[in-house]
Amino acid sequence: MSSASPHTFHIPVLGLAFSIDTPVRVARFGISSVISIVDDVLIEHMRRQYAGLHREPYVPIGPHEHDARARRITAYLNLVHRIVRTQLAALKTSAFEAGGDLTKYFEMLADSSPLKKLYRRMTETPDTAERRRLQEQLRERIVPGEIDVNIMTKLDKQNTDRHKQPLPPEFSDALAALRGFAESELRSSVILSAGLNQRLFSYIASRPEFLPDADGVIKNRVVLKVSDYRSALIQGKLLARKGVWTSEFRIESGLNCGGHAFVSGGDLLGPILEEFRTHRDPLREELHSLYTDALRSRQLPVPAQPLPQRLTVQGGIGTADEDAFLREHYGVDGTGWGSPFLLVPEATNVDDATREQLARASAEDFYLSDASPLGVPFNNLRGSGSEELIQRRVSDARPGSPCTKKFLVSNTEFTAEPICTASRQYQAHKIRQIVDLGLSDEERDRRIAAITQKACLCEDLAAAALINDDHPEEERLPLAVAVCPGPNLAYFTRTASLEEMLSHIYGRIDLLRGVDRSHVFVNELRLSVAYLRGELMKRLDALTAKEQKEYEAFRENLLAGIAYYRSLIPQIAKLTEEYRQRMAEELRDLEEELAGLFDLAPAIG
């Protein structure tokens, strides 16, 4: 999201399919969003679909063609860019009329936006000539939302050619995806998530698109999604020393988010934001010094002025008051609203059945699972099509998936070549191994269930787009949708129009009216206590010294967070006295629950 965006929020990456075409749906309204570029098979499918819809020529890029992954990504991003450009041109020349996209562009802005105020002046002036003059001003100030992309840095499989011979390192999954973005026409950001990847960082530093030109201008920006300040400092310094500027730190809640949950040892969002607020300027200054030194040593142009560095936050935000508090109190430049947009048909690529299921789901239906082959906790929805397919395969004595895409292969326990733990091949090996151990029936079944619950995320997180496109050649596939919403979605109980969701974000309406919901900080704390409880119960009888130390640190971080939130209550704007009292009581209850958990494990207490 660029600083020129007229909105104060962005739509983060949502799975594989769900935000794959979100820019085509919302960018013309100035709304920034993020496309996942992990799955080039899905991306090629979407290029074929949108080329047909917009009467553009489509020449397939086969999987075995030279640099196919990067070229597929470049071609799709260029197509999306052209479509948005065309949409924007049509919008700018359309009339200011009720229900039209041009009117919608301005009506959806926050009421505090200077552009919205100018629009109101235009609608209220009785002078025809003045109205026409203001309309031209408004048209000139229309900008599209950013078309950003996401790369999970850990998904960096080394690839081979059609003869199974290793390709050079630059053809690995992450590097090829980066190249696909860099060589596109987009002038936007790549959001790097899931930690550092030295090979990828070095490759970014070798690409001219991420380095300043003779005028000090950078074509493509780097955004780091981070869970805490330390991660931002380490990764930011690594990039700066290579001559790459971090244009934004995107802070995400460890547990109160969608997709994979990267648990941060009990560090809570409020204290993390406080640390950024306190150290933001020194961080920028240190990175700027390292960055300019690196540019000089590489004999590259040094920008005349320090480059901007944005700070945004996402994960579990549910109300306009929470959004405003995060921006105003911590000084963040924007917020991310992800999972609620799964209930907005105009914004996301979700099949009707899954969207209806999400709208009906209760808090108990959203849970942290072990379904991901990456071995990272994964936010899941009970009763999803993916879960049903897994159980059906188990019942048919054919557990595991065929594994055709192989984006998540990493295990070499039984094979020389890495395979995926959700694959049929791996699960057959592992189940035989478990059976041969001679365990009790109960223990054997428990271990097998832990193996067979792994989901084929490559196929299932992409399935919604195939269902919605309904191409005949995909009918042979068992399309089953995996969906990974954040737990905050439990409070949103119906589908909403794009205008309704933006009115909710900006406080014009309340989609949660009558819903019993705690503050975003309390919700995340509650999730953290529940996570710690689950970890303790799993290991209660066999805690190692290392685990004891980790759980002690987790507890101390939670207790420090509770103390911080107590001190913060009086500063949270727009809280009624009743709500302040409730928040204080919830903090006390969670503190007591935390103490009770450790009564179960005296060695830690």
QUIFENRA-V847291 format. One record per backbone hydrogen bond with DSSP energy under -1.0 kcal/mol. CO is the residue of the C=O (numbers start at 0). NH is the residue of the N-H. If there is no record, write none. Layout:
# QUIFENRA-V847291
CO:NH
CO:NH
This chain:
# QUIFENRA-V847291
1:4
7:334
9:336
10:33
16:19
17:348
20:24
21:25
22:26
25:28
25:30
26:29
26:144
31:10
32:147
34:149
38:42
39:43
40:44
41:45
42:46
43:47
44:48
45:49
46:50
47:51
48:52
49:53
50:55
51:54
61:64
64:67
66:70
67:71
68:72
69:73
70:74
71:75
72:76
73:77
74:78
75:79
76:80
77:81
78:82
79:83
80:84
81:85
82:86
83:87
84:88
85:89
86:90
87:91
88:92
90:93
94:96
96:99
99:103
100:104
101:105
102:106
103:107
105:108
109:112
112:116
113:117
114:118
115:119
116:120
117:121
118:122
119:123
120:124
126:130
127:131
128:132
129:133
130:134
131:135
132:136
133:137
134:138
135:139
136:140
138:141
145:32
147:34
148:190
149:36
150:192
151:154
153:155
156:172
158:166
160:163
164:160
167:170
168:171
171:175
172:176
173:177
174:178
175:179
176:180
177:181
178:182
180:183
187:220
188:148
189:222
190:150
191:224
192:152
196:200
197:201
198:202
199:203
200:204
203:206
206:209
207:210
208:219
212:215
216:212
220:189
221:246
222:191
223:249
225:251
227:231
228:232
229:233
230:234
231:235
232:236
233:237
234:238
235:239
236:240
238:241
238:243
239:242
246:309
247:223
248:311
249:225
250:313
254:256
258:378
260:262
263:266
267:271
268:272
269:273
270:274
271:275
272:276
273:277
274:278
275:279
278:282
279:283
280:284
281:285
282:286
283:287
284:288
285:289
286:290
287:291
288:292
289:293
290:294
291:295
292:296
293:297
294:299
295:298
309:248
310:332
311:250
312:335
313:252
318:322
319:323
320:324
321:325
322:326
323:327
324:328
325:331
333:312
334:9
337:340
338:341
339:342
340:343
342:495
343:346
343:347
347:349
350:354
351:355
352:356
353:357
354:358
355:359
356:360
361:364
362:365
364:381
366:379
368:377
370:454
371:374
376:260
377:368
379:366
380:383
383:387
384:388
385:389
386:390
387:391
388:392
389:393
390:394
391:395
392:397
393:396
400:423
410:418
418:409
418:410
419:422
421:400
422:426
423:427
424:428
425:429
426:430
427:431
428:432
429:433
430:434
431:435
433:436
434:437
439:443
440:444
441:445
442:446
443:447
444:448
445:449
446:450
447:451
448:452
450:453
454:456
455:459
456:460
459:481
460:16
462:466
463:467
464:468
465:469
470:473
471:474
473:476
476:478
480:385
483:258
485:488
486:489
487:490
488:491
496:500
497:501
498:502
499:503
500:504
501:505
502:507
502:508
503:506
509:512
511:514
518:522
519:523
520:524
521:525
522:526
523:527
524:528
525:529
526:530
527:531
528:532
529:533
530:534
531:535
532:536
533:537
534:538
538:541
543:547
544:548
545:549
546:550
547:551
548:552
549:553
550:554
551:555
552:556
553:557
554:558
555:559
556:560
557:561
558:562
559:563
560:564
561:565
562:566
563:567
564:568
567:570
568:571
575:579
576:580
577:581
578:582
579:583
580:584
581:585
582:586
583:587
584:588
585:589
586:590
587:591
588:592
589:593
590:594
591:595
592:596
593:597
596:599
600:603
600:604
